[in-house]
């Protein structure tokens, strides 16, 4: 059988009507780098404009292969999307009427949506006699590229070029090289210092004439601390960076970069054990655990506010993690507070990763990498966390599943609930919906047996439900109170103020009432 020489590619920027896998020829130089999920640059449309694409699959050689355009370049060494992500993208395309690339972008690392750019570098072994015959503009380009590589826009600006014509001509003549690249977020890192040879350093310290006082202090500090950041060396020893740099020139110390890992909570949180479950909670937990053990399943944990639903599914998470499987916990944006994250970090520590829009692009990328590398196994986040690249999915929990924020308002217009069902079915995982006021769809499915239903009717710790009073404002008006606040509410506010407590008043509109009514007869004006 012929070797695979054709790739089917999902191309960026294609309209939905024309969207399909496009065939491209794989150049021999790129053959080893091309696999499903790889991000590539391909020519597309009139003028063969460069666009990004994701490899969907490889195909056997065709007779018309010479008529196909070749892939320009591989833009990332490792595949951006795994096999599950490719299947999920096909599912989203059919369900939400988006393009394949739009769906695939949801599963790509944060920051990888940046634009495709051209990077120019100087060709090797260009004769000086050739350079001497170039124009001043061309020589300026060659001189700049002799220092380091440039993006096209920056190179034109630095060389004083009005357009790309000079660069294109030099590239055609082979005097400069051009490659495709994607602007990505760099790893956060800090400059570290360590001794090259500790034994040699100790020998030099014995000779008091070989090093100055400040340099000796730096060496002594590094002997005790081994590897330290450049900032800490200068701060604690009380020297400038020039002193450390001088030791580097003497080949006594060396610099290296150490990645800075983002953690969702900087402060240290002591590990805690989950409280003893009530009889009702225990019954719900055992039911959910049995459903998880049975394989792919969906359940609704329906409990009143304060019934301890979180404690139930956190106990379930412990069992899923004990099996070596991963868990996704989705919460609405409004519920993802530091306190929520602290509950999970206090129980599962460094096993927790956090994904939500409140993080910077670099922080989201660091968390994504922790998940991808298998460092974090419990992912807590908002809607987009449903696409987290976990390897061994065991359970997905949608807390407050009725919230509208689980539905995307921009293309692809997916609902996290639908994506969760797809992923659980594919990974033989358990899906748990949790709510005090479930959506009609979820509650209907639970009542009709599609989902298992587990109820929590009592508040945890025998706490009483708050007392709620409904006041008829017409009666207030009849009793002579024409103000916006009822006499009952006013009395409660005075009582709180008298006991130095606080009150919160919630308005149904920001600054405007929902209607205008006559205080005399109660007539509502439309």
Helices and strands as residue ranges (DSSP letters): E 6-11, G 16-18, E 22-25, G 28-33, E 39-44, G 46-48, E 49-59, G 65-67, E 71-74, H 83-96, H 100-105, E 116-122, H 128-132, H 136-145, E 150-151, H 152-159, H 165-172, E 176-182, E 189-195, H 198-206, H 213-225, E 228-229, H 230-237, H 241-249, E 253-259, H 279-293, E 297-303, H 309-322, E 326-330, G 333-335, H 338-348, G 349-351, E 352-355, H 361-372, E 378-381, G 383-387, E 393-399, G 404-406, H 416-427, E 430-435, H 440-447, E 452-456, G 460-462, H 473-478, H 487-498, E 516-517, E 524-525
